[in-house]
Amino acid sequence: MTAVPEKPARLISGPGMLLVWFYGVMVVGAVSRSAYQIGTDFQRAPLAYSLSAVAGVVYGFITYTLIRGGERARRAALVCCAAELAGVLVVGTWTLVEPSAFPDATVWSDYGMGYVFIPVLLPLSAMYWLRRARSGRGD
């Protein structure tokens, strides 16, 4: 008799579904913004446009892991959310300290002010949710 693989624990129940929705919106926003900027005027602000593309990829991976579910996906999402938060804090501070380095804004500029500070609040919320999900209190 063969063992039936266990279905991964859901990460998108309750508040997790709201996180998936927000991350999905951020994927579309960051990827479409960076694709347009890279395709039309990359030489104007290559660092800013490249960072927006990186943000879109990070958002996409986090969205995927939340939907996939399971402990391994939860840990991967937690690591990515921590990296995302570090990126927002570094880029946000950099844009305030040295604005000339960014002739155009990134998703993470000024801690995500152009996106109503969602880029700084989202990883904090997600890390809180993912830590709760580990202990079984996430549903």
Disulfide bonds with the S-S distance in Angstrom:
none
